[in-house]
Amino acid sequence: MTRFTPDLLAAEQAQLSAIRRDIHRHPETAFEEQRTSQIVADKLASWGIDVHRGLAKTGVVGTLKGKRPGQKTIGLRADMDALHLQEKNDFDYASVNANKMHACGHDGHTTMLLGAAKHLAAAPDFAGTIHFIFQPAEEGEGGARVMIEEGLFDKFNCDTVYGMHNMPGIPAGRFAIRSGPMLAASDSWQVTFKGTGGHGAMPHQGTDPTFVAGQFIVAVQGIVGRNVPPTQAAVLSVGHIQAGTFGSPNVIPSEVLVRGTARSFSRDVRDLLQRRLGEVAAGIAQSGGCDADYKYFRRYPSLVNSAEQTTLAVEAAALTVGRENVEPNTPPITGAEDFAFMLEKKPGAYIMIGNGGGEEGGCHHVHSPLYDFNDAILTTGAAYWVNLVQLELGNAA
């Protein structure tokens, strides 16, 4: 089998970097990726790839058939959206859109898949069909779910689907993946504790939901520590508390809102977290003479890689950068990804590509206002996609 290495795309480096930086300069958030999707559609069409637009408002699917006969179809997915975040970088391609920034590398994901699409369109020596899926609204809005609901896999059947995400902290030129649960389910929850409130100097004359909320916040960690099996993993974190009026610290508020996130890897633990949060909230509220209005919102499921497709992804990464630079059993990550919705419908695999550290292209933690994608890995990611197609559909080089 031909090994397709990043150096074979060296001539494309400057163009890929220019595309990535242009998208970075003009970030668009969930379901508003009009300019970005136009760039994607125009590039695909210029390379002779059939283009479909409109799924989940701004989604783009490019379809490329190999020149050799074959029935197998695969989907390669990249996300396009940015975050609601004010960029603090001062380079010349920093965001020009206030409070919007590509702080998670979706500009790079889109560009890497475009790089692979261009090469494969120029040399379609494979048997079968590729669907290049450019998805909107990954950041908390479930664009993958919306694309599926609007007929993604009905219109573009895929036997398998694959995704990729950059990871700062993993050296450039390395990949990491695992079979089975790799990313956590991500849910949100909230509890409004309701009492009478009253005068801060005479708390005995009313019921104090702040006292109840304080006990609840501490008790939440006992759910993970004493209810979740030690061999399982889970996270419960409080991220928002709202109560009272700043100008009246002597008033006990009548309501306290507590909101947070829940992360888990199995259906049983997810069910347990949802149930126990409500039980603990109700019990503590009752003990303090208050009521608890509890809501739990299931957002992204756990991302579970299929065993066979994980093996293929490992092999594609090994062809790209060498087997010694691929970690095939990386620890699970408590972050979440809506590509999980696609993996609920189709077998596939999701891999991490190393983005380096601060010394390698100025990369920082994702979701940081100082983050930037490392352009040096654009050809690495594109070459991975080409190798994956080669493994799935035959020689694509």
C-alpha positions as CSV (number, residue, x, y, z in Angstrom):
1,M,0.0,0.0,0.0
2,T,1.3,3.5,-0.9
3,R,2.2,5.6,2.2
4,F,1.0,9.1,1.7
5,T,3.1,11.4,3.9
6,P,2.6,15.2,4.7
7,D,5.7,16.1,2.6
8,L,3.7,15.1,-0.5
9,L,1.4,18.0,0.1
10,A,4.2,20.5,0.8
11,A,3.3,22.5,-2.4
12,E,-0.1,23.1,-0.9
13,Q,1.1,24.4,2.5
14,A,1.0,28.1,1.6
15,Q,-2.5,27.9,0.1
16,L,-3.9,25.9,3.0
17,S,-2.4,28.3,5.5
18,A,-4.0,31.2,3.6
19,I,-7.4,29.5,3.6
20,R,-7.1,28.7,7.3
21,R,-6.1,32.2,8.3
22,D,-8.8,33.8,6.2
23,I,-11.4,31.7,7.9
24,H,-9.8,32.5,11.3
25,R,-10.0,36.2,10.5
26,H,-13.8,36.0,9.8
27,P,-15.2,33.6,12.5
28,E,-18.9,32.7,12.4
29,T,-20.8,31.1,15.2
30,A,-23.5,28.3,15.2
31,F,-25.8,28.2,12.2
32,E,-24.4,31.5,10.9
33,E,-21.5,30.1,9.0
34,Q,-22.6,31.7,5.7
35,R,-19.2,33.0,4.6
36,T,-17.3,29.9,5.7
37,S,-19.7,27.5,4.0
38,Q,-19.5,29.6,0.8
39,I,-15.7,29.3,0.8
40,V,-16.1,25.5,1.3
41,A,-18.7,25.1,-1.4
42,D,-16.7,27.2,-3.9
43,K,-13.5,25.3,-3.3
44,L,-15.2,21.9,-3.6
45,A,-17.0,22.9,-6.8
46,S,-13.8,24.3,-8.4
47,W,-12.2,20.9,-7.9
48,G,-15.1,19.1,-9.6
49,I,-16.8,17.8,-6.5
50,D,-20.6,17.7,-6.4
51,V,-21.8,20.1,-3.7
52,H,-25.0,20.0,-1.6
53,R,-25.9,22.9,0.7
54,G,-28.6,23.7,3.2
55,L,-28.5,20.9,5.8
56,A,-28.7,22.4,9.2
57,K,-28.9,25.9,7.5
58,T,-25.2,26.2,6.6
59,G,-23.9,22.6,6.3
60,V,-22.1,21.6,3.1
61,V,-21.7,18.0,1.8
62,G,-19.3,17.4,-1.1
63,T,-19.6,14.0,-2.9
64,L,-16.7,12.5,-4.9
65,K,-16.9,9.2,-6.7
66,G,-13.8,7.1,-7.4
67,K,-12.8,6.2,-10.9
68,R,-12.9,2.5,-10.1
69,P,-16.2,0.8,-9.4
70,G,-17.2,0.2,-5.8
71,Q,-20.3,0.4,-3.6
72,K,-18.7,1.4,-0.3
73,T,-19.3,5.0,0.9
74,I,-17.5,6.8,3.7
75,G,-18.1,10.2,5.4
76,L,-15.3,12.5,6.5
77,R,-16.5,15.2,8.8
78,A,-15.1,18.6,9.8
79,D,-16.7,21.3,11.9
80,M,-16.9,25.0,10.8
81,D,-18.2,27.1,13.6
82,A,-16.4,29.5,16.0
83,L,-17.0,30.4,19.7
84,H,-18.5,33.4,21.3
85,L,-15.2,34.8,22.6
86,Q,-13.2,38.0,22.2
87,E,-9.8,37.1,20.7
88,K,-6.7,38.5,22.4
89,N,-4.2,37.7,19.8
90,D,-2.5,40.5,17.9
91,F,-1.4,38.8,14.7
92,D,-2.7,40.2,11.4
93,Y,-5.3,37.4,10.9
94,A,-6.9,37.9,14.3
95,S,-10.7,38.0,14.4
96,V,-12.4,41.1,12.9
97,N,-15.8,40.0,14.4
98,A,-16.3,41.2,17.9
99,N,-16.8,38.5,20.5
100,K,-16.4,35.7,17.9
101,M,-13.2,33.7,17.6
102,H,-11.9,30.4,16.2
103,A,-10.6,29.3,19.6
104,C,-11.0,25.6,19.1
105,G,-9.4,25.0,15.7
106,H,-12.4,24.4,13.5
107,D,-10.8,26.7,11.0
108,G,-8.0,24.2,10.8
109,H,-10.3,21.2,10.7
110,T,-12.2,22.7,7.8
111,T,-8.9,23.5,6.0
112,M,-7.4,20.0,6.5
113,L,-10.4,18.3,5.0
114,L,-10.4,20.8,2.1
115,G,-6.7,19.9,1.5
116,A,-7.6,16.2,1.3
117,A,-10.6,16.9,-0.9
118,K,-8.5,18.8,-3.4
119,H,-5.9,16.0,-3.6
120,L,-8.5,13.2,-3.9
121,A,-10.4,15.0,-6.6
122,A,-7.2,15.4,-8.6
123,A,-6.4,11.7,-8.1
124,P,-9.6,9.7,-7.5
125,D,-8.0,6.3,-7.8
126,F,-10.3,4.6,-5.4
127,A,-13.3,2.4,-5.5
128,G,-16.4,3.9,-3.9
129,T,-17.7,7.2,-2.8
130,I,-16.6,9.9,-0.3
131,H,-18.9,12.4,1.3
132,F,-17.0,15.4,2.7
133,I,-19.2,16.6,5.5
134,F,-18.7,20.2,6.6
135,Q,-20.8,20.6,9.7
136,P,-22.0,23.8,11.4
137,A,-22.7,24.4,15.1
138,E,-20.6,21.9,16.9
139,E,-20.0,24.3,19.9
140,G,-22.9,23.4,22.1
141,E,-25.7,23.6,19.5
142,G,-25.7,20.1,18.1
143,G,-25.2,20.8,14.4
144,A,-24.4,17.1,13.8
145,R,-27.8,16.1,15.3
146,V,-29.6,18.7,13.2
147,M,-27.9,17.5,10.0
148,I,-29.0,13.9,10.8
149,E,-32.5,15.0,11.6
150,E,-32.7,16.8,8.3
151,G,-31.6,13.7,6.4
152,L,-27.8,13.6,6.2
153,F,-27.6,9.8,6.1
154,D,-30.8,9.5,4.1
155,K,-29.4,11.7,1.3
156,F,-25.8,10.7,1.7
157,N,-25.6,7.1,2.9
158,C,-22.3,6.4,4.7
159,D,-21.1,2.9,5.6
160,T,-18.6,4.5,8.0
161,V,-17.9,8.0,9.3
162,Y,-14.7,9.6,10.6
163,G,-13.9,12.8,12.5
164,M,-10.7,14.5,13.7
165,H,-9.9,17.2,16.3
166,N,-6.7,19.0,17.1
167,M,-5.3,18.7,20.6
168,P,-2.8,21.3,22.1
169,G,-0.4,19.5,24.4
170,I,0.1,16.6,22.1
171,P,3.2,17.2,20.0
172,A,2.8,18.1,16.4
173,G,3.3,15.0,14.2
174,R,1.5,12.7,16.6
175,F,-2.0,11.2,16.8
176,A,-4.0,9.8,19.7
177,I,-7.2,7.6,19.7
178,R,-8.9,4.8,21.6
179,S,-11.5,2.2,20.8
180,G,-14.8,2.4,22.8
181,P,-15.8,5.5,24.8
182,M,-13.3,8.3,24.0
183,L,-15.2,11.5,24.9
184,A,-17.8,12.0,27.6
185,A,-21.5,12.7,27.4
186,S,-22.1,16.3,28.2
187,D,-25.3,17.3,30.0
188,S,-26.5,20.5,31.7
189,W,-28.6,20.8,34.9
190,Q,-30.1,23.5,37.0
191,V,-31.9,23.7,40.4
192,T,-33.8,26.7,41.6
193,F,-34.1,26.6,45.4
194,K,-37.2,28.5,46.6
195,G,-37.9,29.8,50.1
196,T,-39.4,32.9,51.6
197,G,-36.3,34.9,52.0
198,G,-36.3,37.7,54.5
199,H,-34.2,40.1,56.5
200,G,-30.6,39.0,56.9
201,A,-30.6,40.1,60.6
202,M,-33.6,37.9,61.3
203,P,-33.2,34.6,59.4
204,H,-35.4,32.7,61.8
205,Q,-38.5,34.5,60.5
206,G,-38.2,33.0,57.0
207,T,-36.6,30.2,55.0
208,D,-33.2,30.7,53.5
209,P,-32.5,29.1,50.1
210,T,-28.9,30.3,50.2
211,F,-28.2,28.0,53.2
212,V,-29.9,25.1,51.3
213,A,-28.0,25.9,48.1
214,G,-24.7,25.9,49.9
215,Q,-25.3,22.5,51.3
216,F,-26.3,21.2,47.9
217,I,-23.2,22.5,46.2
218,V,-21.0,20.6,48.7
219,A,-23.3,17.5,48.5
220,V,-23.0,17.3,44.7
221,Q,-19.5,16.0,44.9
222,G,-20.7,13.2,47.1
223,I,-22.7,11.9,44.2
224,V,-19.5,11.2,42.3
225,G,-17.6,10.1,45.4
226,R,-20.2,7.8,46.9
227,N,-22.7,6.8,44.2
228,V,-20.6,6.4,41.0
229,P,-18.7,3.1,41.0
230,P,-15.0,3.7,41.5
231,T,-14.2,1.9,38.2
232,Q,-16.3,4.4,36.3
233,A,-15.6,8.1,35.6
234,A,-17.9,11.1,36.1
235,V,-17.7,14.8,36.7
236,L,-20.3,17.2,38.3
237,S,-19.3,20.8,38.3
238,V,-21.2,24.0,39.3
239,G,-20.7,26.7,36.8
240,H,-23.3,29.4,37.6
241,I,-24.9,30.7,40.8
242,Q,-27.4,33.5,40.8
243,A,-29.2,35.0,43.8
244,G,-30.1,38.3,45.5
245,T,-29.4,41.9,44.6
246,F,-25.9,43.4,44.7
247,G,-27.1,46.6,46.4
248,S,-29.0,44.7,49.2
249,P,-26.6,42.3,50.9
250,N,-28.8,42.4,54.0
251,V,-31.7,40.7,52.2
252,I,-31.9,36.9,52.1
253,P,-33.2,36.2,48.6
254,S,-36.3,34.0,48.1
255,E,-34.7,32.1,45.2
256,V,-31.2,30.7,44.4
257,L,-30.4,29.3,41.0
258,V,-27.5,26.8,40.7
259,R,-26.5,25.5,37.3
260,G,-23.8,23.1,36.2
261,T,-22.5,20.4,33.9
262,A,-22.5,16.6,34.1
263,R,-20.0,14.4,32.3
264,S,-20.1,10.6,32.0
265,F,-19.1,7.7,29.7
266,S,-21.8,5.1,30.2
267,R,-25.6,5.2,29.9
268,D,-25.9,3.8,33.4
269,V,-23.8,6.5,35.0
270,R,-25.5,9.2,33.0
271,D,-28.9,7.9,34.3
272,L,-27.5,7.8,37.8
273,L,-26.2,11.4,37.7
274,Q,-29.6,12.7,36.5
275,R,-31.5,10.8,39.2
276,R,-29.3,11.5,42.1
277,L,-28.9,15.3,41.4
278,G,-32.7,15.5,41.6
279,E,-32.9,13.4,44.8
280,V,-30.2,15.3,46.6
281,A,-31.7,18.7,45.6
282,A,-35.1,17.7,46.8
283,G,-33.8,16.1,50.1
284,I,-31.7,19.1,51.1
285,A,-34.4,21.6,50.1
286,Q,-36.9,19.7,52.3
287,S,-34.6,19.7,55.3
288,G,-34.3,23.5,55.0
289,G,-38.0,24.2,54.5
290,C,-37.6,25.1,50.8
291,D,-38.7,23.7,47.5
292,A,-36.4,22.6,44.6
293,D,-37.3,23.1,41.0
294,Y,-34.9,20.7,39.2
295,K,-34.2,20.3,35.4
296,Y,-31.8,18.1,33.6
297,F,-30.9,18.6,29.9
298,R,-29.3,15.8,27.9
299,R,-27.0,17.4,25.3
300,Y,-24.3,15.4,23.7
301,P,-24.0,11.6,24.1
302,S,-20.7,9.9,24.9
303,L,-18.5,9.5,21.8
304,V,-17.9,5.8,21.2
305,N,-15.4,4.7,18.6
306,S,-16.0,1.4,16.8
307,A,-13.3,-1.2,17.2
308,E,-12.8,-2.0,13.4
309,Q,-12.8,1.6,12.4
310,T,-10.4,2.6,15.2
311,T,-7.9,0.0,13.9
312,L,-8.2,1.6,10.4
313,A,-7.7,5.1,11.9
314,V,-4.6,3.9,13.8
315,E,-3.2,2.4,10.6
316,A,-4.0,5.6,8.6
317,A,-2.2,7.7,11.2
318,A,0.7,5.3,11.3
319,L,1.0,5.6,7.5
320,T,1.0,9.4,7.9
321,V,3.5,9.9,10.7
322,G,5.0,6.5,11.6
323,R,3.6,4.0,14.1
324,E,5.8,5.2,16.9
325,N,3.9,8.5,16.7
326,V,0.5,7.1,17.2
327,E,-1.0,6.4,20.7
328,P,-3.8,3.8,20.1
329,N,-5.0,3.6,23.7
330,T,-5.2,7.2,24.9
331,P,-7.1,7.8,28.1
332,P,-10.7,8.9,27.8
333,I,-11.3,12.7,27.7
334,T,-14.1,14.4,29.7
335,G,-14.7,16.9,26.9
336,A,-17.6,16.3,24.5
337,E,-18.2,16.4,20.8
338,D,-21.4,16.3,18.8
339,F,-19.8,13.9,16.3
340,A,-21.0,11.4,18.9
341,F,-24.5,11.7,17.2
342,M,-23.0,10.5,13.9
343,L,-21.3,7.6,15.7
344,E,-24.6,6.6,17.2
345,K,-25.9,6.1,13.7
346,K,-22.9,4.7,11.9
347,P,-19.7,2.9,12.8
348,G,-16.6,5.1,12.7
349,A,-13.8,6.7,14.6
350,Y,-12.7,10.0,15.9
351,I,-9.0,10.8,16.3
352,M,-6.9,13.5,17.9
353,I,-4.1,15.2,16.0
354,G,-1.3,16.8,17.9
355,N,-1.3,20.6,17.7
356,G,1.9,21.1,19.7
357,G,2.4,23.5,22.5
358,G,3.0,27.2,22.9
359,E,6.5,26.8,21.5
360,E,5.1,25.1,18.4
361,G,3.2,27.7,16.5
362,G,1.8,29.7,19.4
363,C,-0.8,27.1,20.3
364,H,-2.6,27.3,23.7
365,H,-5.4,25.4,25.3
366,V,-8.6,25.3,23.2
367,H,-11.3,27.8,24.2
368,S,-8.6,30.3,25.2
369,P,-8.6,33.8,23.8
370,L,-5.0,33.3,23.0
371,Y,-5.4,30.1,21.1
372,D,-4.3,29.6,17.5
373,F,-4.3,26.6,15.3
374,N,-0.8,25.4,14.3
375,D,-0.6,25.7,10.5
376,A,2.4,23.3,10.4
377,I,0.0,20.4,10.9
378,L,-2.4,21.3,8.1
379,T,-0.7,18.9,5.6
380,T,-0.4,16.2,8.4
381,G,-4.2,16.2,8.8
382,A,-4.9,16.3,5.1
383,A,-2.5,13.4,4.6
384,Y,-4.2,11.4,7.3
385,W,-7.5,11.8,5.5
386,V,-5.9,10.6,2.2
387,N,-4.4,7.5,3.9
388,L,-7.8,6.7,5.5
389,V,-9.5,6.8,2.2
390,Q,-6.8,4.6,0.8
391,L,-7.4,2.0,3.5
392,E,-11.2,2.2,3.3
393,L,-11.7,2.4,-0.5
394,G,-8.5,1.2,-2.0
395,N,-5.4,3.0,-3.4
396,A,-6.2,6.8,-3.4
397,A,-2.7,8.1,-3.9
